[in-house]
Amino acid sequence: MSQIEVIREAGVRFDADIRGHRLVFDQPINNGGSDVGPTPTEVFVASLAGCVAYYATRFLERHGQQSDGLRVRADFAMAAHPSRVESVELALSVPGLPEALRAPLLAVVDHCTVHNSLRLAPTVNIELRVLPSPAPAPVS
């Protein structure tokens, strides 16, 4: 099983350690943050777009097609009850793709790992671990 650790740094800013890579999560200023990083929800949607981009690039490479300039735009809407991403619209832009490869490319990217994980939601268990309280500072 893979492991990612997220640690609160200050306020609503958190640092994630992902295989030695550091990712900062924060909130916009109007939501109590300092806006030094994307929100977890934005990273969630970006991971879907990044997964589609990866699958598209690999498809294009296998078919001898150009992938320079490939881009994926993600537009998303939120729902309130319960709070969640309600919808995501992805626009995959690929330079000069022949007509015969368009439907096969869409079929491949439609089954990227992140999208599959949304379709067949993983089991999520949350365990609470209570840490010892820090020792009080000595009184001078």
PASEZA-555001 format. One record per residue: residue number from 1; x, y, z of N, C-alpha, C, O in turn. Coordinates in nm, 3 decimals. Layout:
<rec NUM, <X, Y, Z>, <X, Y, Z>, <X, Y, Z>, <X, Y, Z>>;
...
END
This chain:
<rec 1, <0.085, -0.118, 0.000>, <0.000, 0.000, 0.000>, <0.089, 0.124, 0.000>, <0.188, 0.129, 0.073>>;
<rec 2, <0.055, 0.223, -0.080>, <0.130, 0.350, -0.086>, <0.088, 0.439, 0.030>, <-0.018, 0.420, 0.090>>;
<rec 3, <0.174, 0.537, 0.061>, <0.147, 0.623, 0.176>, <0.175, 0.768, 0.142>, <0.276, 0.800, 0.078>>;
<rec 4, <0.086, 0.855, 0.185>, <0.100, 1.000, 0.174>, <0.073, 1.055, 0.313>, <-0.022, 1.013, 0.379>>;
<rec 5, <0.156, 1.150, 0.358>, <0.132, 1.210, 0.489>, <0.108, 1.359, 0.472>, <0.182, 1.427, 0.402>>;
<rec 6, <0.004, 1.409, 0.537>, <-0.032, 1.551, 0.534>, <-0.018, 1.606, 0.675>, <-0.072, 1.549, 0.770>>;
<rec 7, <0.055, 1.716, 0.688>, <0.083, 1.774, 0.819>, <0.041, 1.921, 0.819>, <0.072, 1.996, 0.726>>;
<rec 8, <-0.031, 1.961, 0.923>, <-0.072, 2.101, 0.936>, <0.052, 2.185, 0.964>, <0.131, 2.154, 1.054>>;
<rec 9, <0.069, 2.290, 0.886>, <0.182, 2.381, 0.904>, <0.140, 2.503, 0.986>, <0.203, 2.536, 1.086>>;
<rec 10, <0.034, 2.570, 0.944>, <-0.015, 2.688, 1.014>, <-0.151, 2.725, 0.957>, <-0.176, 2.705, 0.838>>;
<rec 11, <-0.238, 2.777, 1.041>, <-0.370, 2.815, 0.992>, <-0.437, 2.698, 0.922>, <-0.453, 2.591, 0.980>>;
<rec 12, <-0.476, 2.720, 0.797>, <-0.538, 2.612, 0.718>, <-0.444, 2.568, 0.606>, <-0.489, 2.519, 0.502>>;
<rec 13, <-0.315, 2.585, 0.629>, <-0.213, 2.539, 0.534>, <-0.162, 2.403, 0.579>, <-0.132, 2.381, 0.697>>;
<rec 14, <-0.151, 2.312, 0.483>, <-0.103, 2.176, 0.509>, <0.001, 2.140, 0.405>, <-0.011, 2.178, 0.288>>;
<rec 15, <0.103, 2.066, 0.446>, <0.204, 2.015, 0.353>, <0.186, 1.865, 0.341>, <0.173, 1.794, 0.441>>;
<rec 16, <0.185, 1.818, 0.218>, <0.175, 1.674, 0.192>, <0.311, 1.623, 0.146>, <0.377, 1.686, 0.064>>;
<rec 17, <0.351, 1.511, 0.200>, <0.473, 1.443, 0.157>, <0.430, 1.324, 0.072>, <0.369, 1.229, 0.121>>;
<rec 18, <0.463, 1.331, -0.057>, <0.424, 1.228, -0.152>, <0.551, 1.175, -0.219>, <0.604, 1.238, -0.310>>;
<rec 19, <0.599, 1.060, -0.173>, <0.721, 0.999, -0.226>, <0.837, 1.098, -0.230>, <0.916, 1.098, -0.324>>;
<rec 20, <0.848, 1.181, -0.128>, <0.956, 1.278, -0.122>, <0.925, 1.410, -0.191>, <1.006, 1.503, -0.186>>;
<rec 21, <0.810, 1.420, -0.256>, <0.767, 1.545, -0.318>, <0.679, 1.619, -0.218>, <0.603, 1.558, -0.144>>;
<rec 22, <0.691, 1.751, -0.217>, <0.613, 1.832, -0.125>, <0.503, 1.904, -0.201>, <0.528, 1.967, -0.303>>;
<rec 23, <0.382, 1.894, -0.150>, <0.267, 1.962, -0.209>, <0.201, 2.043, -0.098>, <0.174, 1.991, 0.010>>;
<rec 24, <0.176, 2.169, -0.125>, <0.116, 2.258, -0.026>, <-0.033, 2.274, -0.057>, <-0.071, 2.305, -0.170>>;
<rec 25, <-0.116, 2.252, 0.045>, <-0.259, 2.279, 0.036>, <-0.288, 2.402, 0.120>, <-0.232, 2.419, 0.228>>;
<rec 26, <-0.376, 2.487, 0.071>, <-0.416, 2.604, 0.148>, <-0.557, 2.641, 0.103>, <-0.619, 2.572, 0.021>>;
<rec 27, <-0.606, 2.749, 0.156>, <-0.736, 2.803, 0.118>, <-0.717, 2.945, 0.069>, <-0.619, 3.010, 0.106>>;
<rec 28, <-0.808, 2.994, -0.013>, <-0.801, 3.136, -0.054>, <-0.813, 3.226, 0.069>, <-0.862, 3.184, 0.174>>;
<rec 29, <-0.767, 3.347, 0.055>, <-0.770, 3.443, 0.166>, <-0.912, 3.462, 0.217>, <-0.933, 3.472, 0.338>>;
<rec 30, <-1.011, 3.468, 0.126>, <-1.150, 3.489, 0.170>, <-1.209, 3.368, 0.240>, <-1.323, 3.372, 0.286>>;
<rec 31, <-1.133, 3.259, 0.249>, <-1.178, 3.139, 0.321>, <-1.086, 3.108, 0.439>, <-1.081, 2.995, 0.487>>;
<rec 32, <-1.012, 3.211, 0.485>, <-0.929, 3.195, 0.604>, <-0.788, 3.148, 0.579>, <-0.714, 3.124, 0.675>>;
<rec 33, <-0.749, 3.134, 0.454>, <-0.614, 3.087, 0.423>, <-0.522, 3.200, 0.384>, <-0.558, 3.318, 0.391>>;
<rec 34, <-0.401, 3.163, 0.343>, <-0.305, 3.263, 0.294>, <-0.280, 3.243, 0.144>, <-0.196, 3.313, 0.087>>;
<rec 35, <-0.351, 3.151, 0.080>, <-0.348, 3.128, -0.064>, <-0.209, 3.097, -0.118>, <-0.172, 3.144, -0.226>>;
<rec 36, <-0.131, 3.018, -0.041>, <0.003, 2.980, -0.087>, <0.003, 2.848, -0.164>, <0.108, 2.800, -0.208>>;
<rec 37, <-0.115, 2.791, -0.181>, <-0.127, 2.667, -0.256>, <-0.272, 2.643, -0.292>, <-0.361, 2.714, -0.243>>;
<rec 38, <-0.297, 2.544, -0.377>, <-0.435, 2.512, -0.414>, <-0.508, 2.446, -0.298>, <-0.446, 2.397, -0.203>>;
<rec 39, <-0.640, 2.445, -0.308>, <-0.721, 2.373, -0.209>, <-0.715, 2.223, -0.240>, <-0.683, 2.184, -0.352>>;
<rec 40, <-0.745, 2.140, -0.141>, <-0.750, 1.997, -0.169>, <-0.849, 1.963, -0.281>, <-0.824, 1.872, -0.360>>;
<rec 41, <-0.960, 2.034, -0.289>, <-1.059, 2.009, -0.394>, <-1.001, 2.042, -0.531>, <-1.021, 1.967, -0.627>>;
<rec 42, <-0.928, 2.152, -0.541>, <-0.865, 2.188, -0.669>, <-0.763, 2.082, -0.710>, <-0.753, 2.048, -0.828>>;
<rec 43, <-0.688, 2.030, -0.614>, <-0.590, 1.925, -0.644>, <-0.661, 1.797, -0.688>, <-0.614, 1.726, -0.776>>;
<rec 44, <-0.774, 1.768, -0.626>, <-0.855, 1.652, -0.664>, <-0.894, 1.662, -0.812>, <-0.875, 1.567, -0.888>>;
<rec 45, <-0.948, 1.775, -0.852>, <-0.989, 1.793, -0.992>, <-0.866, 1.795, -1.083>, <-0.869, 1.738, -1.193>>;
<rec 46, <-0.758, 1.859, -1.039>, <-0.635, 1.861, -1.118>, <-0.579, 1.721, -1.138>, <-0.522, 1.691, -1.242>>;
<rec 47, <-0.595, 1.634, -1.037>, <-0.545, 1.497, -1.052>, <-0.622, 1.423, -1.161>, <-0.564, 1.342, -1.232>>;
<rec 48, <-0.750, 1.450, -1.175>, <-0.828, 1.391, -1.283>, <-0.779, 1.442, -1.418>, <-0.759, 1.364, -1.512>>;
<rec 49, <-0.759, 1.573, -1.429>, <-0.709, 1.631, -1.554>, <-0.569, 1.580, -1.586>, <-0.538, 1.552, -1.701>>;
<rec 50, <-0.484, 1.569, -1.484>, <-0.349, 1.520, -1.505>, <-0.347, 1.375, -1.549>, <-0.264, 1.336, -1.631>>;
<rec 51, <-0.437, 1.295, -1.496>, <-0.447, 1.154, -1.533>, <-0.491, 1.142, -1.679>, <-0.435, 1.061, -1.754>>;
<rec 52, <-0.589, 1.220, -1.719>, <-0.634, 1.220, -1.859>, <-0.520, 1.263, -1.950>, <-0.500, 1.204, -2.057>>;
<rec 53, <-0.445, 1.364, -1.910>, <-0.332, 1.411, -1.992>, <-0.227, 1.302, -2.007>, <-0.173, 1.283, -2.116>>;
<rec 54, <-0.198, 1.230, -1.900>, <-0.101, 1.121, -1.905>, <-0.147, 1.010, -2.000>, <-0.071, 0.966, -2.086>>;
<rec 55, <-0.271, 0.966, -1.984>, <-0.324, 0.859, -2.070>, <-0.326, 0.903, -2.216>, <-0.296, 0.824, -2.306>>;
<rec 56, <-0.362, 1.029, -2.241>, <-0.365, 1.080, -2.377>, <-0.224, 1.082, -2.437>, <-0.205, 1.041, -2.551>>;
<rec 57, <-0.128, 1.128, -2.360>, <0.011, 1.132, -2.408>, <0.061, 0.993, -2.443>, <0.122, 0.973, -2.548>>;
<rec 58, <0.036, 0.897, -2.355>, <0.081, 0.759, -2.383>, <0.013, 0.703, -2.508>, <0.077, 0.636, -2.589>>;
<rec 59, <-0.117, 0.731, -2.525>, <-0.189, 0.687, -2.644>, <-0.126, 0.746, -2.769>, <-0.099, 0.674, -2.866>>;
<rec 60, <-0.102, 0.875, -2.767>, <-0.044, 0.943, -2.883>, <0.094, 0.888, -2.916>, <0.127, 0.867, -3.033>>;
<rec 61, <0.176, 0.863, -2.814>, <0.309, 0.806, -2.835>, <0.299, 0.669, -2.901>, <0.374, 0.639, -2.994>>;
<rec 62, <0.208, 0.585, -2.852>, <0.191, 0.450, -2.909>, <0.148, 0.454, -3.055>, <0.177, 0.362, -3.132>>;
<rec 63, <0.078, 0.561, -3.093>, <0.027, 0.572, -3.230>, <0.110, 0.668, -3.316>, <0.065, 0.710, -3.422>>;
<rec 64, <0.230, 0.701, -3.269>, <0.320, 0.786, -3.348>, <0.267, 0.926, -3.374>, <0.299, 0.986, -3.477>>;
<rec 65, <0.187, 0.977, -3.282>, <0.128, 1.110, -3.300>, <0.197, 1.214, -3.211>, <0.259, 1.180, -3.110>>;
<rec 66, <0.185, 1.336, -3.250>, <0.242, 1.450, -3.178>, <0.168, 1.473, -3.046>, <0.044, 1.473, -3.045>>;
<rec 67, <0.241, 1.491, -2.937>, <0.176, 1.523, -2.810>, <0.218, 1.660, -2.757>, <0.163, 1.708, -2.658>>;
<rec 68, <0.316, 1.724, -2.823>, <0.354, 1.859, -2.781>, <0.234, 1.952, -2.799>, <0.169, 1.952, -2.904>>;
<rec 69, <0.205, 2.030, -2.698>, <0.092, 2.120, -2.703>, <-0.037, 2.060, -2.648>, <-0.138, 2.129, -2.639>>;
<rec 70, <-0.033, 1.932, -2.611>, <-0.151, 1.869, -2.551>, <-0.188, 1.945, -2.424>, <-0.101, 1.985, -2.347>>;
<rec 71, <-0.316, 1.963, -2.404>, <-0.361, 2.026, -2.280>, <-0.498, 1.974, -2.241>, <-0.576, 1.930, -2.325>>;
<rec 72, <-0.524, 1.979, -2.111>, <-0.654, 1.939, -2.058>, <-0.702, 2.053, -1.971>, <-0.634, 2.096, -1.878>>;
<rec 73, <-0.819, 2.102, -2.001>, <-0.882, 2.207, -1.919>, <-0.992, 2.142, -1.837>, <-1.072, 2.064, -1.890>>;
<rec 74, <-0.996, 2.175, -1.709>, <-1.099, 2.121, -1.620>, <-1.182, 2.236, -1.564>, <-1.128, 2.327, -1.501>>;
<rec 75, <-1.310, 2.231, -1.587>, <-1.405, 2.324, -1.524>, <-1.491, 2.239, -1.431>, <-1.539, 2.133, -1.469>>;
<rec 76, <-1.510, 2.288, -1.309>, <-1.587, 2.208, -1.215>, <-1.684, 2.294, -1.136>, <-1.664, 2.414, -1.118>>;
<rec 77, <-1.791, 2.228, -1.091>, <-1.894, 2.295, -1.011>, <-1.906, 2.221, -0.878>, <-1.887, 2.099, -0.870>>;
<rec 78, <-1.937, 2.297, -0.776>, <-1.952, 2.241, -0.642>, <-2.100, 2.225, -0.608>, <-2.185, 2.298, -0.659>>;
<rec 79, <-2.128, 2.130, -0.521>, <-2.261, 2.112, -0.463>, <-2.248, 2.136, -0.313>, <-2.140, 2.119, -0.256>>;
<rec 80, <-2.358, 2.175, -0.250>, <-2.352, 2.213, -0.109>, <-2.388, 2.102, -0.012>, <-2.326, 2.092, 0.094>>;
<rec 81, <-2.485, 2.020, -0.043>, <-2.534, 1.924, 0.056>, <-2.540, 1.783, -0.002>, <-2.634, 1.753, -0.074>>;
<rec 82, <-2.445, 1.697, 0.026>, <-2.325, 1.726, 0.102>, <-2.222, 1.801, 0.017>, <-2.227, 1.796, -0.106>>;
<rec 83, <-2.132, 1.869, 0.083>, <-2.028, 1.945, 0.014>, <-1.943, 1.849, -0.068>, <-1.885, 1.754, -0.015>>;
<rec 84, <-1.936, 1.875, -0.200>, <-1.862, 1.785, -0.289>, <-1.847, 1.851, -0.425>, <-1.910, 1.952, -0.455>>;
<rec 85, <-1.762, 1.790, -0.507>, <-1.755, 1.829, -0.647>, <-1.876, 1.765, -0.714>, <-1.891, 1.643, -0.713>>;
<rec 86, <-1.961, 1.847, -0.772>, <-2.084, 1.797, -0.833>, <-2.062, 1.754, -0.978>, <-2.117, 1.653, -1.022>>;
<rec 87, <-1.981, 1.831, -1.051>, <-1.958, 1.797, -1.191>, <-1.822, 1.848, -1.235>, <-1.770, 1.947, -1.184>>;
<rec 88, <-1.765, 1.776, -1.331>, <-1.638, 1.814, -1.390>, <-1.652, 1.804, -1.542>, <-1.698, 1.703, -1.594>>;
<rec 89, <-1.613, 1.910, -1.610>, <-1.609, 1.910, -1.756>, <-1.463, 1.918, -1.796>, <-1.393, 2.013, -1.760>>;
<rec 90, <-1.417, 1.819, -1.871>, <-1.279, 1.816, -1.918>, <-1.276, 1.842, -2.068>, <-1.355, 1.786, -2.143>>;
<rec 91, <-1.185, 1.928, -2.110>, <-1.165, 1.955, -2.253>, <-1.022, 1.915, -2.286>, <-0.927, 1.978, -2.239>>;
<rec 92, <-1.007, 1.811, -2.367>, <-0.876, 1.760, -2.408>, <-0.845, 1.819, -2.545>, <-0.917, 1.796, -2.641>>;
<rec 93, <-0.737, 1.896, -2.552>, <-0.694, 1.956, -2.679>, <-0.568, 1.887, -2.727>, <-0.469, 1.880, -2.654>>;
<rec 94, <-0.572, 1.836, -2.849>, <-0.462, 1.759, -2.907>, <-0.433, 1.815, -3.045>, <-0.525, 1.830, -3.126>>;
<rec 95, <-0.307, 1.845, -3.075>, <-0.274, 1.901, -3.206>, <-0.283, 1.796, -3.319>, <-0.229, 1.686, -3.307>>;
<rec 96, <-0.351, 1.833, -3.427>, <-0.351, 1.755, -3.550>, <-0.386, 1.608, -3.540>, <-0.321, 1.527, -3.607>>;
<rec 97, <-0.483, 1.571, -3.461>, <-0.516, 1.429, -3.445>, <-0.603, 1.381, -3.561>, <-0.708, 1.439, -3.588>>;
<rec 98, <-0.560, 1.274, -3.631>, <-0.641, 1.220, -3.740>, <-0.778, 1.173, -3.690>, <-0.792, 1.126, -3.577>>;
<rec 99, <-0.878, 1.186, -3.774>, <-1.016, 1.148, -3.741>, <-1.024, 1.004, -3.690>, <-1.099, 0.977, -3.596>>;
<rec 100, <-0.949, 0.913, -3.749>, <-0.957, 0.770, -3.714>, <-0.911, 0.742, -3.571>, <-0.947, 0.639, -3.514>>;
<rec 101, <-0.832, 0.832, -3.511>, <-0.781, 0.810, -3.375>, <-0.861, 0.883, -3.267>, <-0.834, 0.865, -3.149>>;
<rec 102, <-0.956, 0.964, -3.306>, <-1.028, 1.047, -3.208>, <-1.114, 0.964, -3.113>, <-1.104, 0.981, -2.991>>;
<rec 103, <-1.197, 0.877, -3.164>, <-1.282, 0.794, -3.078>, <-1.198, 0.699, -2.992>, <-1.226, 0.685, -2.873>>;
<rec 104, <-1.095, 0.632, -3.048>, <-1.012, 0.546, -2.964>, <-0.941, 0.624, -2.853>, <-0.927, 0.573, -2.741>>;
<rec 105, <-0.896, 0.746, -2.881>, <-0.831, 0.828, -2.778>, <-0.930, 0.859, -2.667>, <-0.897, 0.845, -2.549>>;
<rec 106, <-1.050, 0.900, -2.702>, <-1.151, 0.930, -2.600>, <-1.185, 0.807, -2.517>, <-1.207, 0.818, -2.396>>;
<rec 107, <-1.188, 0.690, -2.579>, <-1.216, 0.567, -2.505>, <-1.106, 0.537, -2.405>, <-1.134, 0.491, -2.294>>;
<rec 108, <-0.982, 0.563, -2.442>, <-0.869, 0.537, -2.352>, <-0.870, 0.634, -2.235>, <-0.859, 0.592, -2.120>>;
<rec 109, <-0.882, 0.764, -2.262>, <-0.874, 0.862, -2.152>, <-0.995, 0.853, -2.060>, <-0.987, 0.892, -1.943>>;
<rec 110, <-1.107, 0.803, -2.112>, <-1.227, 0.787, -2.029>, <-1.205, 0.684, -1.919>, <-1.283, 0.678, -1.824>>;
<rec 111, <-1.101, 0.603, -1.932>, <-1.074, 0.499, -1.833>, <-0.941, 0.520, -1.762>, <-0.874, 0.423, -1.725>>;
<rec 112, <-0.901, 0.645, -1.744>, <-0.779, 0.670, -1.667>, <-0.801, 0.627, -1.522>, <-0.916, 0.613, -1.478>>;
<rec 113, <-0.696, 0.605, -1.450>, <-0.703, 0.553, -1.314>, <-0.788, 0.640, -1.221>, <-0.867, 0.587, -1.142>>;
<rec 114, <-0.772, 0.770, -1.229>, <-0.849, 0.858, -1.140>, <-0.998, 0.851, -1.175>, <-1.082, 0.845, -1.085>>;
<rec 115, <-1.030, 0.854, -1.303>, <-1.170, 0.845, -1.344>, <-1.230, 0.711, -1.302>, <-1.343, 0.705, -1.254>>;
<rec 116, <-1.154, 0.603, -1.321>, <-1.202, 0.472, -1.275>, <-1.226, 0.472, -1.124>, <-1.320, 0.408, -1.076>>;
<rec 117, <-1.142, 0.543, -1.049>, <-1.157, 0.549, -0.903>, <-1.282, 0.627, -0.863>, <-1.336, 0.604, -0.755>>;
<rec 118, <-1.326, 0.718, -0.947>, <-1.451, 0.789, -0.920>, <-1.571, 0.701, -0.954>, <-1.672, 0.702, -0.883>>;
<rec 119, <-1.560, 0.627, -1.061>, <-1.669, 0.537, -1.102>, <-1.692, 0.425, -1.000>, <-1.805, 0.395, -0.963>>;
<rec 120, <-1.582, 0.366, -0.958>, <-1.587, 0.256, -0.861>, <-1.517, 0.306, -0.735>, <-1.400, 0.275, -0.711>>;
<rec 121, <-1.588, 0.383, -0.657>, <-1.528, 0.455, -0.543>, <-1.455, 0.360, -0.449>, <-1.504, 0.252, -0.417>>;
<rec 122, <-1.335, 0.403, -0.406>, <-1.260, 0.319, -0.312>, <-1.325, 0.321, -0.174>, <-1.400, 0.412, -0.140>>;
<rec 123, <-1.296, 0.219, -0.097>, <-1.337, 0.217, 0.042>, <-1.247, 0.315, 0.118>, <-1.125, 0.311, 0.104>>;
<rec 124, <-1.307, 0.399, 0.197>, <-1.231, 0.496, 0.277>, <-1.266, 0.473, 0.423>, <-1.382, 0.482, 0.462>>;
<rec 125, <-1.166, 0.444, 0.503>, <-1.184, 0.429, 0.647>, <-1.103, 0.537, 0.717>, <-0.988, 0.562, 0.680>>;
<rec 126, <-1.160, 0.601, 0.815>, <-1.090, 0.705, 0.890>, <-1.074, 0.657, 1.033>, <-1.172, 0.630, 1.103>>;
<rec 127, <-0.949, 0.645, 1.076>, <-0.916, 0.601, 1.211>, <-0.866, 0.722, 1.289>, <-0.783, 0.798, 1.238>>;
<rec 128, <-0.913, 0.742, 1.408>, <-0.869, 0.852, 1.493>, <-0.757, 0.803, 1.583>, <-0.773, 0.703, 1.654>>;
<rec 129, <-0.646, 0.873, 1.581>, <-0.533, 0.844, 1.672>, <-0.508, 0.969, 1.755>, <-0.474, 1.074, 1.701>>;
<rec 130, <-0.525, 0.958, 1.884>, <-0.506, 1.073, 1.973>, <-0.361, 1.075, 2.019>, <-0.312, 0.979, 2.080>>;
<rec 131, <-0.292, 1.184, 1.989>, <-0.152, 1.200, 2.027>, <-0.143, 1.258, 2.168>, <-0.236, 1.325, 2.213>>;
<rec 132, <-0.034, 1.234, 2.236>, <-0.017, 1.297, 2.368>, <-0.012, 1.449, 2.351>, <0.042, 1.500, 2.253>>;
<rec 133, <-0.067, 1.518, 2.448>, <-0.061, 1.664, 2.446>, <0.081, 1.710, 2.467>, <0.156, 1.647, 2.543>>;
<rec 134, <0.120, 1.819, 2.400>, <0.256, 1.870, 2.424>, <0.270, 1.918, 2.567>, <0.174, 1.964, 2.629>>;
<rec 135, <0.389, 1.906, 2.619>, <0.416, 1.951, 2.757>, <0.401, 2.104, 2.762>, <0.442, 2.173, 2.670>>;
<rec 136, <0.342, 2.155, 2.870>, <0.328, 2.300, 2.882>, <0.466, 2.365, 2.893>, <0.561, 2.306, 2.946>>;
<rec 137, <0.475, 2.486, 2.843>, <0.600, 2.560, 2.851>, <0.630, 2.594, 2.996>, <0.539, 2.628, 3.072>>;
<rec 138, <0.758, 2.585, 3.037>, <0.792, 2.618, 3.177>, <0.763, 2.765, 3.207>, <0.784, 2.853, 3.124>>;
<rec 139, <0.715, 2.788, 3.328>, <0.686, 2.924, 3.373>, <0.812, 2.982, 3.433>, <0.878, 2.917, 3.515>>;
<rec 140, <0.848, 3.103, 3.392>, <0.970, 3.163, 3.446>, <0.941, 3.254, 3.562>, <1.032, 3.313, 3.619>>;
END
